[in-house]
Amino acid sequence: MKEINDNKKAWSLLSKDHYEHYKKKLTENKVRINENILRELGDIKGKTLIHLQCNTGADTISLGSLGLSKAVGVDLSDTNVYYANKLASDFQMDHISFIESDVLKLSEIHHEKYDIVFTSEGVLGWLPDLKKWAKVVREMMKDDGYFYVYDSHPFFHLFDEEDLSKGKTNLKYDYFNALPDQSNDIGGYASEVKHANNYWWNHSISDIINALIEAGLSICYFNEFDTLFWQNGNMVEVKPYLFQYKDFRNQIPLSYSIKAVVKK
């Protein structure tokens, strides 16, 4: 698929910069997992975890440092996986490894099952087909395991980004049946902006939840937050790695989380 191939090329341009950025953060003992995720995951000591769309592995390593018995990261980009393995080696994380794969095709090459299937922070918008994704999620889960996602809220993605930073709410994008948004730039949060063609899909909340249900999962909870996990312009960092528009506090959902288990 052209869009997936373009996304792979685009993310690969950021790999080395991301590795260097997050190696410095991890060296400073700065765990990059925000407190909403940590609170909702709870105690994960002794668990096995697969991290879908893991980028260069910094969050996988942060999770692995919380007592997991085994962690596997998966990413589309071969250079992301190269630097993720390098990062794990740098910090002597022998219980962490990484796999290169389009997440929608992961079950074709990987057949292990895990206590926790995890994905977070800027992930689902890079996937064109949530039904295939949800099936892979189920195939990676043990029958008594669970799935957890933390991501930016589709409602937030309806608005003009620059206007939000100015305290204005002007609708710019579609919510239902949205076509992929094409961009020529990528990066900016842990790397200089690179010029590369890439595609992003805004999936509705109902599409996300229904895909999981159709795959045989039961929803334990769906939570919403008025904080975002990146600085989107004129935001205040209210807690580590969590940002808020002071003009829209308690008014606009910026992020959400879902926990799901296998339907009995």
PyRosetta script that sets phi, psi and omega in degrees:
from pyrosetta import init, pose_from_sequence

init()
pose = pose_from_sequence("MKEINDNKKAWSLLSKDHYEHYKKKLTENKVRINENILRELGDIKGKTLIHLQCNTGADTISLGSLGLSKAVGVDLSDTNVYYANKLASDFQMDHISFIESDVLKLSEIHHEKYDIVFTSEGVLGWLPDLKKWAKVVREMMKDDGYFYVYDSHPFFHLFDEEDLSKGKTNLKYDYFNALPDQSNDIGGYASEVKHANNYWWNHSISDIINALIEAGLSICYFNEFDTLFWQNGNMVEVKPYLFQYKDFRNQIPLSYSIKAVVKK")
pose.set_psi(1, 126.6)
pose.set_omega(1, -174.8)
pose.set_phi(2, -56.2)
pose.set_psi(2, -44.7)
pose.set_omega(2, -176.3)
pose.set_phi(3, -61.8)
pose.set_psi(3, -42.2)
pose.set_omega(3, 179.2)
pose.set_phi(4, -65.5)
pose.set_psi(4, -42.8)
pose.set_omega(4, 178.6)
pose.set_phi(5, -63.0)
pose.set_psi(5, -40.4)
pose.set_omega(5, 177.6)
pose.set_phi(6, -65.0)
pose.set_psi(6, -40.5)
pose.set_omega(6, 178.6)
pose.set_phi(7, -63.3)
pose.set_psi(7, -40.1)
pose.set_omega(7, 178.6)
pose.set_phi(8, -60.8)
pose.set_psi(8, -46.1)
pose.set_omega(8, 179.3)
pose.set_phi(9, -62.8)
pose.set_psi(9, -41.7)
pose.set_omega(9, -177.8)
pose.set_phi(10, -65.0)
pose.set_psi(10, -47.3)
pose.set_omega(10, -179.1)
pose.set_phi(11, -66.8)
pose.set_psi(11, -31.2)
pose.set_omega(11, 179.7)
pose.set_phi(12, -65.0)
pose.set_psi(12, -26.7)
pose.set_omega(12, 178.2)
pose.set_phi(13, -66.4)
pose.set_psi(13, -22.6)
pose.set_omega(13, -176.3)
pose.set_phi(14, -94.6)
pose.set_psi(14, -9.9)
pose.set_omega(14, -167.3)
pose.set_phi(15, -55.6)
pose.set_psi(15, -52.5)
pose.set_omega(15, -175.4)
pose.set_phi(16, -63.9)
pose.set_psi(16, -42.5)
pose.set_omega(16, 178.7)
pose.set_phi(17, -62.3)
pose.set_psi(17, -43.1)
pose.set_omega(17, 179.8)
pose.set_phi(18, -64.0)
pose.set_psi(18, -42.7)
pose.set_omega(18, 178.0)
pose.set_phi(19, -57.7)
pose.set_psi(19, -49.1)
pose.set_omega(19, -177.7)
pose.set_phi(20, -65.5)
pose.set_psi(20, -40.5)
pose.set_omega(20, -179.8)
pose.set_phi(21, -63.2)
pose.set_psi(21, -48.8)
pose.set_omega(21, -174.5)
pose.set_phi(22, -79.2)
pose.set_psi(22, -25.5)
pose.set_omega(22, 173.1)
pose.set_phi(23, -62.2)
pose.set_psi(23, -41.4)
pose.set_omega(23, 178.2)
pose.set_phi(24, -62.9)
pose.set_psi(24, -43.7)
pose.set_omega(24, -179.8)
pose.set_phi(25, -63.1)
pose.set_psi(25, -45.3)
pose.set_omega(25, -179.3)
pose.set_phi(26, -67.4)
pose.set_psi(26, -34.4)
pose.set_omega(26, 176.5)
pose.set_phi(27, -62.8)
pose.set_psi(27, -32.5)
pose.set_omega(27, 177.8)
pose.set_phi(28, -82.5)
pose.set_psi(28, 9.0)
pose.set_omega(28, 180.0)
pose.set_phi(29, 60.1)
pose.set_psi(29, 35.3)
pose.set_omega(29, 177.8)
pose.set_phi(30, -99.6)
pose.set_psi(30, 96.9)
pose.set_omega(30, 177.2)
pose.set_phi(31, -66.9)
pose.set_psi(31, 127.6)
pose.set_omega(31, -172.6)
pose.set_phi(32, -90.7)
pose.set_psi(32, 21.0)
pose.set_omega(32, -179.7)
pose.set_phi(33, -99.5)
pose.set_psi(33, 122.7)
pose.set_omega(33, -177.0)
pose.set_phi(34, -73.8)
pose.set_psi(34, 162.1)
pose.set_omega(34, -170.7)
pose.set_phi(35, -68.7)
pose.set_psi(35, -24.6)
pose.set_omega(35, 175.8)
pose.set_phi(36, -62.4)
pose.set_psi(36, -45.4)
pose.set_omega(36, 179.1)
pose.set_phi(37, -66.3)
pose.set_psi(37, -46.7)
pose.set_omega(37, -178.9)
pose.set_phi(38, -59.4)
pose.set_psi(38, -41.9)
pose.set_omega(38, 180.0)
pose.set_phi(39, -65.5)
pose.set_psi(39, -42.7)
pose.set_omega(39, -175.8)
pose.set_phi(40, -76.3)
pose.set_psi(40, -32.8)
pose.set_omega(40, 175.6)
pose.set_phi(41, -69.3)
pose.set_psi(41, -36.7)
pose.set_omega(41, -178.2)
pose.set_phi(42, 68.9)
pose.set_psi(42, -150.8)
pose.set_omega(42, -177.7)
pose.set_phi(43, -76.4)
pose.set_psi(43, 118.4)
pose.set_omega(43, -179.8)
pose.set_phi(44, -115.2)
pose.set_psi(44, 14.3)
pose.set_omega(44, -179.1)
pose.set_phi(45, -59.4)
pose.set_psi(45, 134.4)
pose.set_omega(45, 176.8)
pose.set_phi(46, 80.5)
pose.set_psi(46, -3.0)
pose.set_omega(46, -178.5)
pose.set_phi(47, -86.2)
pose.set_psi(47, 159.9)
pose.set_omega(47, 169.8)
pose.set_phi(48, -103.7)
pose.set_psi(48, 144.5)
pose.set_omega(48, -173.9)
pose.set_phi(49, -141.9)
pose.set_psi(49, 138.1)
pose.set_omega(49, 169.3)
pose.set_phi(50, -114.8)
pose.set_psi(50, 129.2)
pose.set_omega(50, -175.2)
pose.set_phi(51, -107.7)
pose.set_psi(51, 108.4)
pose.set_omega(51, -179.1)
pose.set_phi(52, -83.1)
pose.set_psi(52, 138.6)
pose.set_omega(52, -179.7)
pose.set_phi(53, 57.8)
pose.set_psi(53, 61.7)
pose.set_omega(53, -168.7)
pose.set_phi(54, -89.2)
pose.set_psi(54, -2.8)
pose.set_omega(54, -177.1)
pose.set_phi(55, 59.4)
pose.set_psi(55, -133.5)
pose.set_omega(55, -178.7)
pose.set_phi(56, -93.3)
pose.set_psi(56, 17.3)
pose.set_omega(56, 165.6)
pose.set_phi(57, 89.3)
pose.set_psi(57, 4.1)
pose.set_omega(57, -177.2)
pose.set_phi(58, -62.1)
pose.set_psi(58, -44.0)
pose.set_omega(58, 180.0)
pose.set_phi(59, -70.0)
pose.set_psi(59, -34.5)
pose.set_omega(59, 176.6)
pose.set_phi(60, -60.7)
pose.set_psi(60, -43.1)
pose.set_omega(60, 179.4)
pose.set_phi(61, -67.5)
pose.set_psi(61, -39.5)
pose.set_omega(61, 176.6)
pose.set_phi(62, -61.3)
pose.set_psi(62, -43.9)
pose.set_omega(62, 177.4)
pose.set_phi(63, -65.0)
pose.set_psi(63, -41.2)
pose.set_omega(63, 179.8)
pose.set_phi(64, -61.7)
pose.set_psi(64, -27.2)
pose.set_omega(64, 179.7)
pose.set_phi(65, -76.4)
pose.set_psi(65, -5.9)
pose.set_omega(65, -178.7)
pose.set_phi(66, -93.6)
pose.set_psi(66, 12.7)
pose.set_omega(66, 172.6)
pose.set_phi(67, 104.1)
pose.set_psi(67, 12.3)
pose.set_omega(67, 176.0)
pose.set_phi(68, -61.7)
pose.set_psi(68, 144.3)
pose.set_omega(68, 175.8)
pose.set_phi(69, -78.9)
pose.set_psi(69, -27.2)
pose.set_omega(69, 179.8)
pose.set_phi(70, -159.0)
pose.set_psi(70, 139.6)
pose.set_omega(70, 175.6)
pose.set_phi(71, -137.5)
pose.set_psi(71, 137.8)
pose.set_omega(71, 176.8)
pose.set_phi(72, -126.7)
pose.set_psi(72, 126.2)
pose.set_omega(72, 176.0)
pose.set_phi(73, -101.5)
pose.set_psi(73, 146.2)
pose.set_omega(73, -179.6)
pose.set_phi(74, -128.0)
pose.set_psi(74, 132.0)
pose.set_omega(74, 176.3)
pose.set_phi(75, -146.5)
pose.set_psi(75, 151.7)
pose.set_omega(75, -178.7)
pose.set_phi(76, -67.7)
pose.set_psi(76, -35.8)
pose.set_omega(76, -172.4)
pose.set_phi(77, -86.2)
pose.set_psi(77, 126.7)
pose.set_omega(77, 177.8)
pose.set_phi(78, -65.9)
pose.set_psi(78, -33.4)
pose.set_omega(78, 178.7)
pose.set_phi(79, -74.1)
pose.set_psi(79, -33.5)
pose.set_omega(79, 172.4)
pose.set_phi(80, -59.5)
pose.set_psi(80, -44.7)
pose.set_omega(80, -179.4)
pose.set_phi(81, -66.3)
pose.set_psi(81, -39.2)
pose.set_omega(81, 177.0)
pose.set_phi(82, -57.8)
pose.set_psi(82, -49.0)
pose.set_omega(82, -177.8)
pose.set_phi(83, -74.7)
pose.set_psi(83, -27.6)
pose.set_omega(83, 175.2)
pose.set_phi(84, -65.4)
pose.set_psi(84, -44.7)
pose.set_omega(84, 176.8)
pose.set_phi(85, -63.9)
pose.set_psi(85, -36.2)
pose.set_omega(85, 177.2)
pose.set_phi(86, -64.8)
pose.set_psi(86, -41.1)
pose.set_omega(86, 179.4)
pose.set_phi(87, -64.9)
pose.set_psi(87, -42.4)
pose.set_omega(87, 177.8)
pose.set_phi(88, -62.0)
pose.set_psi(88, -39.3)
pose.set_omega(88, 178.0)
pose.set_phi(89, -67.1)
pose.set_psi(89, -40.6)
pose.set_omega(89, 179.3)
pose.set_phi(90, -55.9)
pose.set_psi(90, -38.6)
pose.set_omega(90, -176.0)
pose.set_phi(91, -103.8)
pose.set_psi(91, 15.3)
pose.set_omega(91, 175.4)
pose.set_phi(92, 51.8)
pose.set_psi(92, 45.7)
pose.set_omega(92, 177.6)
pose.set_phi(93, -94.2)
pose.set_psi(93, 80.1)
pose.set_omega(93, -174.2)
pose.set_phi(94, -71.3)
pose.set_psi(94, -17.3)
pose.set_omega(94, -179.3)
pose.set_phi(95, -91.1)
pose.set_psi(95, 8.4)
pose.set_omega(95, -179.5)
pose.set_phi(96, -119.5)
pose.set_psi(96, 134.5)
pose.set_omega(96, 176.0)
pose.set_phi(97, -140.8)
pose.set_psi(97, 170.3)
pose.set_omega(97, -174.1)
pose.set_phi(98, -136.8)
pose.set_psi(98, 148.4)
pose.set_omega(98, -177.0)
pose.set_phi(99, -126.4)
pose.set_psi(99, 135.9)
pose.set_omega(99, 172.5)
pose.set_phi(100, -88.6)
pose.set_psi(100, 121.6)
pose.set_omega(100, 177.4)
pose.set_phi(101, -168.8)
pose.set_psi(101, 143.6)
pose.set_omega(101, 161.9)
pose.set_phi(102, -63.4)
pose.set_psi(102, 122.5)
pose.set_omega(102, -174.7)
pose.set_phi(103, -59.0)
pose.set_psi(103, -28.4)
pose.set_omega(103, -179.9)
pose.set_phi(104, -70.9)
pose.set_psi(104, -15.6)
pose.set_omega(104, -179.6)
pose.set_phi(105, -115.1)
pose.set_psi(105, 9.3)
pose.set_omega(105, -172.6)
pose.set_phi(106, -58.3)
pose.set_psi(106, -40.8)
pose.set_omega(106, -175.7)
pose.set_phi(107, -68.5)
pose.set_psi(107, -10.4)
pose.set_omega(107, 176.1)
pose.set_phi(108, -76.3)
pose.set_psi(108, -24.1)
pose.set_omega(108, -175.8)
pose.set_phi(109, -120.7)
pose.set_psi(109, -11.4)
pose.set_omega(109, -175.0)
pose.set_phi(110, -132.7)
pose.set_psi(110, 127.1)
pose.set_omega(110, -170.8)
pose.set_phi(111, -124.8)
pose.set_psi(111, 10.5)
pose.set_omega(111, 176.3)
pose.set_phi(112, -78.6)
pose.set_psi(112, 160.3)
pose.set_omega(112, 177.7)
pose.set_phi(113, -123.8)
pose.set_psi(113, 152.9)
pose.set_omega(113, -169.5)
pose.set_phi(114, -131.7)
pose.set_psi(114, 158.0)
pose.set_omega(114, 175.5)
pose.set_phi(115, -68.0)
pose.set_psi(115, -36.9)
pose.set_omega(115, -176.3)
pose.set_phi(116, -132.2)
pose.set_psi(116, 127.3)
pose.set_omega(116, 168.7)
pose.set_phi(117, -105.7)
pose.set_psi(117, 120.7)
pose.set_omega(117, -168.2)
pose.set_phi(118, -126.6)
pose.set_psi(118, 141.1)
pose.set_omega(118, 171.1)
pose.set_phi(119, -153.5)
pose.set_psi(119, 143.7)
pose.set_omega(119, -175.8)
pose.set_phi(120, -160.1)
pose.set_psi(120, 156.2)
pose.set_omega(120, 164.9)
pose.set_phi(121, 59.2)
pose.set_psi(121, 82.8)
pose.set_omega(121, 174.6)
pose.set_phi(122, 82.9)
pose.set_psi(122, 47.7)
pose.set_omega(122, -172.3)
pose.set_phi(123, -116.9)
pose.set_psi(123, -54.5)
pose.set_omega(123, -168.6)
pose.set_phi(124, -66.6)
pose.set_psi(124, -25.4)
pose.set_omega(124, 179.5)
pose.set_phi(125, -65.4)
pose.set_psi(125, -15.8)
pose.set_omega(125, 179.4)
pose.set_phi(126, -89.7)
pose.set_psi(126, 1.9)
pose.set_omega(126, -177.4)
pose.set_phi(127, -110.0)
pose.set_psi(127, 130.9)
pose.set_omega(127, -179.0)
pose.set_phi(128, -83.6)
pose.set_psi(128, -19.1)
pose.set_omega(128, -171.3)
pose.set_phi(129, -135.5)
pose.set_psi(129, 101.9)
pose.set_omega(129, -177.8)
pose.set_phi(130, -75.5)
pose.set_psi(130, -25.3)
pose.set_omega(130, 178.9)
pose.set_phi(131, -67.0)
pose.set_psi(131, -42.6)
pose.set_omega(131, 175.6)
pose.set_phi(132, -64.6)
pose.set_psi(132, -41.8)
pose.set_omega(132, 179.7)
pose.set_phi(133, -59.2)
pose.set_psi(133, -47.1)
pose.set_omega(133, -178.0)
pose.set_phi(134, -64.5)
pose.set_psi(134, -35.1)
pose.set_omega(134, 176.4)
pose.set_phi(135, -64.1)
pose.set_psi(135, -40.3)
pose.set_omega(135, 177.0)
pose.set_phi(136, -64.3)
pose.set_psi(136, -43.2)
pose.set_omega(136, 176.8)
pose.set_phi(137, -53.3)
pose.set_psi(137, -50.1)
pose.set_omega(137, -178.7)
pose.set_phi(138, -62.2)
pose.set_psi(138, -40.9)
pose.set_omega(138, -177.6)
pose.set_phi(139, -67.7)
pose.set_psi(139, -23.5)
pose.set_omega(139, 179.5)
pose.set_phi(140, -86.6)
pose.set_psi(140, -12.1)
pose.set_omega(140, -173.9)
pose.set_phi(141, -91.1)
pose.set_psi(141, 138.5)
pose.set_omega(141, 164.2)
pose.set_phi(142, -67.4)
pose.set_psi(142, 157.0)
pose.set_omega(142, -178.0)
pose.set_phi(143, -62.1)
pose.set_psi(143, -27.7)
pose.set_omega(143, 177.8)
pose.set_phi(144, -104.7)
pose.set_psi(144, 15.7)
pose.set_omega(144, 178.9)
pose.set_phi(145, -89.8)
pose.set_psi(145, -171.0)
pose.set_omega(145, 176.8)
pose.set_phi(146, -147.5)
pose.set_psi(146, 161.0)
pose.set_omega(146, 177.8)
pose.set_phi(147, -111.4)
pose.set_psi(147, 142.4)
pose.set_omega(147, 178.2)
pose.set_phi(148, -139.6)
pose.set_psi(148, 131.0)
pose.set_omega(148, 174.5)
pose.set_phi(149, -129.7)
pose.set_psi(149, 139.6)
pose.set_omega(149, 173.4)
pose.set_phi(150, -132.6)
pose.set_psi(150, 120.1)
pose.set_omega(150, -172.1)
pose.set_phi(151, -151.6)
pose.set_psi(151, 171.3)
pose.set_omega(151, 177.2)
pose.set_phi(152, -70.7)
pose.set_psi(152, 146.0)
pose.set_omega(152, -172.4)
pose.set_phi(153, -78.3)
pose.set_psi(153, 131.5)
pose.set_omega(153, 178.6)
pose.set_phi(154, -57.8)
pose.set_psi(154, -30.2)
pose.set_omega(154, 178.5)
pose.set_phi(155, -64.8)
pose.set_psi(155, -40.3)
pose.set_omega(155, 177.5)
pose.set_phi(156, -59.0)
pose.set_psi(156, -35.0)
pose.set_omega(156, -175.8)
pose.set_phi(157, -77.9)
pose.set_psi(157, 3.2)
pose.set_omega(157, 175.2)
pose.set_phi(158, -79.8)
pose.set_psi(158, -22.6)
pose.set_omega(158, -169.2)
pose.set_phi(159, -93.3)
pose.set_psi(159, 153.4)
pose.set_omega(159, 172.8)
pose.set_phi(160, -64.3)
pose.set_psi(160, 120.3)
pose.set_omega(160, -174.1)
pose.set_phi(161, -61.9)
pose.set_psi(161, -42.5)
pose.set_omega(161, -178.3)
pose.set_phi(162, -68.0)
pose.set_psi(162, -37.4)
pose.set_omega(162, 179.5)
pose.set_phi(163, -66.7)
pose.set_psi(163, -37.6)
pose.set_omega(163, 177.8)
pose.set_phi(164, -58.0)
pose.set_psi(164, -39.6)
pose.set_omega(164, -179.6)
pose.set_phi(165, -67.7)
pose.set_psi(165, -16.0)
pose.set_omega(165, 177.9)
pose.set_phi(166, -102.4)
pose.set_psi(166, 9.0)
pose.set_omega(166, 178.7)
pose.set_phi(167, 81.8)
pose.set_psi(167, 19.8)
pose.set_omega(167, -178.9)
pose.set_phi(168, -116.8)
pose.set_psi(168, 144.8)
pose.set_omega(168, 179.4)
pose.set_phi(169, -116.9)
pose.set_psi(169, 91.4)
pose.set_omega(169, 177.6)
pose.set_phi(170, -113.0)
pose.set_psi(170, 123.4)
pose.set_omega(170, 179.7)
pose.set_phi(171, -68.7)
pose.set_psi(171, 136.4)
pose.set_omega(171, -178.1)
pose.set_phi(172, -128.2)
pose.set_psi(172, -31.4)
pose.set_omega(172, -173.0)
pose.set_phi(173, -120.1)
pose.set_psi(173, 163.2)
pose.set_omega(173, 177.5)
pose.set_phi(174, -82.2)
pose.set_psi(174, 152.9)
pose.set_omega(174, 174.9)
pose.set_phi(175, -101.6)
pose.set_psi(175, -45.9)
pose.set_omega(175, -179.0)
pose.set_phi(176, -95.6)
pose.set_psi(176, 137.6)
pose.set_omega(176, 176.6)
pose.set_phi(177, 51.9)
pose.set_psi(177, 40.2)
pose.set_omega(177, -175.9)
pose.set_phi(178, -70.7)
pose.set_psi(178, 133.4)
pose.set_omega(178, 173.7)
pose.set_phi(179, -75.4)
pose.set_psi(179, 156.5)
pose.set_omega(179, 179.3)
pose.set_phi(180, -62.1)
pose.set_psi(180, 138.0)
pose.set_omega(180, 175.9)
pose.set_phi(181, -85.3)
pose.set_psi(181, 122.6)
pose.set_omega(181, -178.7)
pose.set_phi(182, -97.8)
pose.set_psi(182, 135.3)
pose.set_omega(182, 178.7)
pose.set_phi(183, -133.4)
pose.set_psi(183, 155.3)
pose.set_omega(183, 175.7)
pose.set_phi(184, -105.2)
pose.set_psi(184, 2.7)
pose.set_omega(184, -179.5)
pose.set_phi(185, -126.3)
pose.set_psi(185, 149.8)
pose.set_omega(185, 176.6)
pose.set_phi(186, -149.4)
pose.set_psi(186, 151.2)
pose.set_omega(186, 179.3)
pose.set_phi(187, 97.6)
pose.set_psi(187, -164.0)
pose.set_omega(187, 177.6)
pose.set_phi(188, 114.4)
pose.set_psi(188, -20.8)
pose.set_omega(188, -178.0)
pose.set_phi(189, -97.9)
pose.set_psi(189, -28.7)
pose.set_omega(189, 176.4)
pose.set_phi(190, -137.5)
pose.set_psi(190, 19.1)
pose.set_omega(190, -177.2)
pose.set_phi(191, -163.0)
pose.set_psi(191, 158.7)
pose.set_omega(191, 168.7)
pose.set_phi(192, -63.9)
pose.set_psi(192, 149.5)
pose.set_omega(192, 177.0)
pose.set_phi(193, -62.4)
pose.set_psi(193, 131.8)
pose.set_omega(193, 177.9)
pose.set_phi(194, -109.6)
pose.set_psi(194, 150.5)
pose.set_omega(194, 179.1)
pose.set_phi(195, -96.1)
pose.set_psi(195, 112.9)
pose.set_omega(195, -178.7)
pose.set_phi(196, -162.7)
pose.set_psi(196, 139.5)
pose.set_omega(196, 178.8)
pose.set_phi(197, -67.4)
pose.set_psi(197, 131.4)
pose.set_omega(197, 178.4)
pose.set_phi(198, -152.0)
pose.set_psi(198, 160.9)
pose.set_omega(198, -173.6)
pose.set_phi(199, -130.3)
pose.set_psi(199, 143.7)
pose.set_omega(199, -177.8)
pose.set_phi(200, -141.1)
pose.set_psi(200, 134.3)
pose.set_omega(200, -177.9)
pose.set_phi(201, -111.1)
pose.set_psi(201, 129.3)
pose.set_omega(201, 175.4)
pose.set_phi(202, -93.1)
pose.set_psi(202, 105.0)
pose.set_omega(202, 179.6)
pose.set_phi(203, -90.3)
pose.set_psi(203, 137.8)
pose.set_omega(203, 177.8)
pose.set_phi(204, -69.7)
pose.set_psi(204, 158.2)
pose.set_omega(204, 176.8)
pose.set_phi(205, -59.2)
pose.set_psi(205, -41.0)
pose.set_omega(205, -179.9)
pose.set_phi(206, -63.4)
pose.set_psi(206, -37.1)
pose.set_omega(206, 177.9)
pose.set_phi(207, -63.6)
pose.set_psi(207, -39.9)
pose.set_omega(207, -179.4)
pose.set_phi(208, -66.7)
pose.set_psi(208, -50.8)
pose.set_omega(208, -177.6)
pose.set_phi(209, -65.6)
pose.set_psi(209, -44.2)
pose.set_omega(209, -178.0)
pose.set_phi(210, -66.4)
pose.set_psi(210, -33.4)
pose.set_omega(210, 176.5)
pose.set_phi(211, -62.7)
pose.set_psi(211, -41.7)
pose.set_omega(211, 178.6)
pose.set_phi(212, -66.4)
pose.set_psi(212, -42.5)
pose.set_omega(212, 178.7)
pose.set_phi(213, -63.2)
pose.set_psi(213, -44.4)
pose.set_omega(213, -180.0)
pose.set_phi(214, -62.0)
pose.set_psi(214, -29.5)
pose.set_omega(214, 179.4)
pose.set_phi(215, -79.9)
pose.set_psi(215, -1.2)
pose.set_omega(215, 176.7)
pose.set_phi(216, 99.7)
pose.set_psi(216, 20.4)
pose.set_omega(216, 179.9)
pose.set_phi(217, -106.3)
pose.set_psi(217, 153.9)
pose.set_omega(217, 173.2)
pose.set_phi(218, -109.8)
pose.set_psi(218, 135.7)
pose.set_omega(218, -178.4)
pose.set_phi(219, -81.6)
pose.set_psi(219, 122.2)
pose.set_omega(219, 176.8)
pose.set_phi(220, -82.2)
pose.set_psi(220, -42.1)
pose.set_omega(220, 175.4)
pose.set_phi(221, -160.2)
pose.set_psi(221, 158.1)
pose.set_omega(221, 171.2)
pose.set_phi(222, -132.8)
pose.set_psi(222, 112.6)
pose.set_omega(222, -177.3)
pose.set_phi(223, -115.4)
pose.set_psi(223, 149.7)
pose.set_omega(223, -179.6)
pose.set_phi(224, -125.0)
pose.set_psi(224, 150.0)
pose.set_omega(224, -175.4)
pose.set_phi(225, -135.6)
pose.set_psi(225, 146.7)
pose.set_omega(225, 177.2)
pose.set_phi(226, -95.1)
pose.set_psi(226, 23.1)
pose.set_omega(226, 175.5)
pose.set_phi(227, -119.8)
pose.set_psi(227, 153.9)
pose.set_omega(227, -179.9)
pose.set_phi(228, -119.5)
pose.set_psi(228, 155.1)
pose.set_omega(228, -175.5)
pose.set_phi(229, -96.6)
pose.set_psi(229, 13.1)
pose.set_omega(229, 170.1)
pose.set_phi(230, -145.6)
pose.set_psi(230, 160.0)
pose.set_omega(230, 179.7)
pose.set_phi(231, -80.5)
pose.set_psi(231, 107.6)
pose.set_omega(231, -174.9)
pose.set_phi(232, -99.4)
pose.set_psi(232, 16.5)
pose.set_omega(232, 178.7)
pose.set_phi(233, 104.8)
pose.set_psi(233, 116.5)
pose.set_omega(233, 177.6)
pose.set_phi(234, 58.3)
pose.set_psi(234, 38.5)
pose.set_omega(234, 176.3)
pose.set_phi(235, -108.2)
pose.set_psi(235, 156.4)
pose.set_omega(235, 178.7)
pose.set_phi(236, -105.5)
pose.set_psi(236, 132.6)
pose.set_omega(236, 175.8)
pose.set_phi(237, -79.8)
pose.set_psi(237, 102.8)
pose.set_omega(237, -174.8)
pose.set_phi(238, -85.0)
pose.set_psi(238, -25.9)
pose.set_omega(238, 174.6)
pose.set_phi(239, -149.1)
pose.set_psi(239, 162.5)
pose.set_omega(239, -178.8)
pose.set_phi(240, -53.4)
pose.set_psi(240, 123.3)
pose.set_omega(240, 178.0)
pose.set_phi(241, 68.3)
pose.set_psi(241, 17.3)
pose.set_omega(241, 177.7)
pose.set_phi(242, -130.4)
pose.set_psi(242, 122.7)
pose.set_omega(242, -173.7)
pose.set_phi(243, -118.9)
pose.set_psi(243, 152.5)
pose.set_omega(243, -174.9)
pose.set_phi(244, -141.5)
pose.set_psi(244, 142.3)
pose.set_omega(244, 170.9)
pose.set_phi(245, -80.8)
pose.set_psi(245, 118.9)
pose.set_omega(245, -178.6)
pose.set_phi(246, -65.8)
pose.set_psi(246, -24.4)
pose.set_omega(246, 178.9)
pose.set_phi(247, -77.6)
pose.set_psi(247, -18.6)
pose.set_omega(247, -174.0)
pose.set_phi(248, -125.1)
pose.set_psi(248, 26.8)
pose.set_omega(248, 178.2)
pose.set_phi(249, -60.0)
pose.set_psi(249, 130.5)
pose.set_omega(249, -179.5)
pose.set_phi(250, 68.1)
pose.set_psi(250, 9.6)
pose.set_omega(250, -174.3)
pose.set_phi(251, -112.9)
pose.set_psi(251, -35.3)
pose.set_omega(251, -176.3)
pose.set_phi(252, -123.5)
pose.set_psi(252, 126.0)
pose.set_omega(252, 174.5)
pose.set_phi(253, -72.3)
pose.set_psi(253, 124.1)
pose.set_omega(253, -177.6)
pose.set_phi(254, -104.3)
pose.set_psi(254, -27.6)
pose.set_omega(254, 179.8)
pose.set_phi(255, -141.7)
pose.set_psi(255, 165.2)
pose.set_omega(255, 178.0)
pose.set_phi(256, -147.9)
pose.set_psi(256, 164.0)
pose.set_omega(256, 172.2)
pose.set_phi(257, -137.8)
pose.set_psi(257, 151.5)
pose.set_omega(257, 176.4)
pose.set_phi(258, -137.0)
pose.set_psi(258, 134.9)
pose.set_omega(258, 169.1)
pose.set_phi(259, -117.6)
pose.set_psi(259, 136.3)
pose.set_omega(259, -179.2)
pose.set_phi(260, -140.7)
pose.set_psi(260, 149.8)
pose.set_omega(260, 177.6)
pose.set_phi(261, -126.9)
pose.set_psi(261, 170.3)
pose.set_omega(261, 179.2)
pose.set_phi(262, -70.0)
pose.set_psi(262, 132.8)
pose.set_omega(262, 179.9)
pose.set_phi(263, -66.9)
pose.set_psi(263, 129.3)
pose.set_omega(263, -179.6)
pose.set_phi(264, -84.4)
pose.dump_pdb("model.pdb")
